[in-house]
Amino acid sequence: MDRVALPHDLVLLQAAWYRTYDALAVSRPARTAVLRRRLYALSARLLWHPYWSRPAVAVPAARAELRRRGRALERAR
C-alpha cells in the first residue's frame, strides 16, 4: 500500500486528540470539563481541516493512516 501524504499539522492534531482522550480515560481525571471541551475542539479541527476538502483524498485510507501516525507520534512522547 502506498503511504498517504498527510500534513504534519494534521498528524499533530490527531496526537493531541489521543493525548486528551487518554487523559479523560483514566480513573477520576482532573479537570474533566476542560478535557471534554478540548476533545470537542480538537475533534472539530480534525473534521474541518482543509486536507479533507482536497478532491484526490482517499478518505477511509487517509483516516486510518492518520490514526496510525497520530498514535505512533503520541507513543513516542
WOMO-V703622 format. One record per residue. N is the residue number from 1. RES is the residue in one letter. PSI is psi as a letter, one per 40 degrees, with the letter a starting at -180 (999 if undefined). BURIAL is # if it has 9 or more other C-alpha atoms within 8 Angstrom, else .. Layout:
BEGIN
[[N & RES & PSI & BURIAL] [N & RES & PSI & BURIAL]]
END
This chain:
BEGIN
[[1 & M & h & .] [2 & D & i & .] [3 & R & h & .] [4 & V & h & .] [5 & A & h & .] [6 & L & h & #] [7 & P & i & .] [8 & H & d & .] [9 & D & d & .] [10 & L & d & #] [11 & V & d & #] [12 & L & d & #] [13 & L & d & #] [14 & Q & d & #] [15 & A & d & #] [16 & A & d & #] [17 & W & d & #] [18 & Y & d & #] [19 & R & d & #] [20 & T & d & #] [21 & Y & d & #] [22 & D & d & .] [23 & A & d & #] [24 & L & d & #] [25 & A & e & .] [26 & V & i & .] [27 & S & h & .] [28 & R & g & .] [29 & P & i & #] [30 & A & i & .] [31 & R & f & .] [32 & T & d & .] [33 & A & d & .] [34 & V & d & .] [35 & L & d & #] [36 & R & d & #] [37 & R & d & .] [38 & R & d & #] [39 & L & d & #] [40 & Y & d & .] [41 & A & d & .] [42 & L & d & #] [43 & S & d & #] [44 & A & d & .] [45 & R & d & #] [46 & L & d & #] [47 & L & d & .] [48 & W & e & .] [49 & H & h & #] [50 & P & d & .] [51 & Y & d & .] [52 & W & e & #] [53 & S & e & .] [54 & R & h & .] [55 & P & d & .] [56 & A & e & .] [57 & V & h & #] [58 & A & g & .] [59 & V & d & .] [60 & P & d & .] [61 & A & d & .] [62 & A & d & #] [63 & R & d & .] [64 & A & d & .] [65 & E & d & #] [66 & L & d & #] [67 & R & d & #] [68 & R & d & .] [69 & R & d & #] [70 & G & d & #] [71 & R & d & #] [72 & A & d & .] [73 & L & d & #] [74 & E & d & #] [75 & R & d & .] [76 & A & e & .] [77 & R & 999 & .]]
END
